[in-house]
Amino acid sequence: SVVPNSSGWTAKFNYSIDVNDPEGDNVTCVLFTSTDNQATFANKGNSTVPGGRGRCSIIVNNFQPSEIGTDNYFKFQIHDAESQNTFNTSALYGPNLTIANATISITLGNQSQVNRSSGTSLLVIFINDTDNSSVAQNINVTFWVTTNTIAFTNGVTNQTNLSGHANYHFNPTCSYSAAQQIWMAGITDANYN
């Protein structure tokens, strides 16, 4: 089985299978996954059950955005001390890899002040990948600022850094009216919601 059976591609997926070796030999389970409708399978790790009775469990969290889709399968290769006992399970469907989910929060720049003739205002947001409870690195974030308190600019796109922050040094020109402007930021990366 695989848990969860559907989640964002950045999630941690727990693949498991129960084993019972009648001779009590240590049993090793090797996980193979396919993200191309079983055209190819990749080794994703292994787990050993001492004494041959119990559950093999392998955590996988290194899928890529190119693997998003519903054409995913997995199977195990089971072996113990005797090579003639090696066998592969049937391929099973799962998981459904979807676009990753994330939250966005303002870190710096709300209610900041800047002069059109000189200076910049640093606008900073933080992105959290909620599928694997980590910072979201290298994802596209777009910042928009109003020019006349109503109409937004086309936006400036930057990427999050290693700490999950995206920065924009807002440098207003004379095309911005001298008034309190509104800014917002959003995830504009095809691999994230």
C-alpha positions, -999 to 999 in steps of 0.1 A, spaced: 0 0 0 10 36 -3 -2 64 21 -13 90 11 -28 76 -21 -30 111 -35 -11 143 -26 12 170 -39 44 158 -55 65 171 -26 47 150 0 63 121 20 48 89 7 49 57 29 50 25 8 46 -7 28 41 -44 25 36 -71 51 60 -101 49 61 -135 66 91 -158 60 83 -193 73 120 -200 79 124 -168 99 151 -154 75 157 -117 74 136 -103 45 146 -73 24 120 -54 4 132 -32 -25 107 -6 -37 104 3 -74 81 31 -86 70 41 -121 57 75 -131 53 67 -167 25 41 -168 49 12 -161 73 19 -190 102 21 -166 106 15 -128 131 33 -105 146 19 -73 134 41 -45 151 23 -15 148 -8 6 139 -20 41 148 -52 60 126 -70 84 147 -90 109 133 -125 114 112 -122 83 79 -113 100 65 -78 100 61 -48 78 85 -33 53 81 4 51 99 29 28 94 66 28 98 84 -6 98 122 -9 119 129 -40 94 130 -68 98 158 -93 72 181 -109 76 163 -142 62 132 -125 28 148 -116 0 126 -129 -21 96 -124 1 71 -143 20 60 -112 26 24 -101 48 6 -76 60 -29 -68 83 -46 -44 111 -71 -49 112 -94 -19 143 -115 -11 158 -134 19 190 -153 24 181 -178 -3 183 -163 -38 158 -187 -53 131 -171 -30 135 -137 -47 102 -125 -63 85 -93 -75 50 -84 -64 25 -73 -90 25 -36 -99 -1 -17 -79 -16 17 -88 -6 48 -69 0 74 -57 -17 101 -77 9 129 -77 -7 164 -79 4 200 -78 20 208 -44 1 229 -19 16 259 -2 7 288 20 19 324 17 24 349 45 38 385 46 70 388 65 81 424 58 69 455 40 33 459 51 26 496 59 61 506 48 69 540 34 91 550 5 97 582 -14 93 582 -52 124 603 -57 148 580 -37 149 548 -18 132 514 -19 109 494 2 117 458 9 87 435 5 91 400 18 68 370 18 73 334 31 61 303 14 55 271 33 50 238 14 21 223 33 24 188 17 57 181 34 58 208 61 89 225 48 100 258 33 93 260 -4 125 267 -23 130 281 -58 94 287 -66 80 316 -85 63 344 -66 49 375 -82 45 409 -64 19 434 -76 17 471 -64 -10 496 -72 0 527 -91 -30 548 -83 -44 530 -52 -67 509 -75 -49 496 -106 -21 470 -101 11 468 -121 18 438 -143 39 424 -114 75 414 -107 84 377 -104 111 365 -81 120 331 -67 120 320 -31 154 315 -15 167 286 6 147 298 36 114 300 16 114 338 14 109 359 -18 121 395 -18 111 425 -39 129 458 -35 100 481 -46 114 512 -62 85 535 -72 88 559 -101 67 590 -109 42 567 -125 30 559 -90 7 585 -74 19 599 -41 -6 580 -19 -9 549 1 -6 520 -23 -16 484 -19 7 455 -26 1 418 -28 21 387 -37 11 353 -50 25 320 -60 28 320 -98 45 286 -102 28 259 -122 40 232 -97 23 248 -67 -13 258 -56 
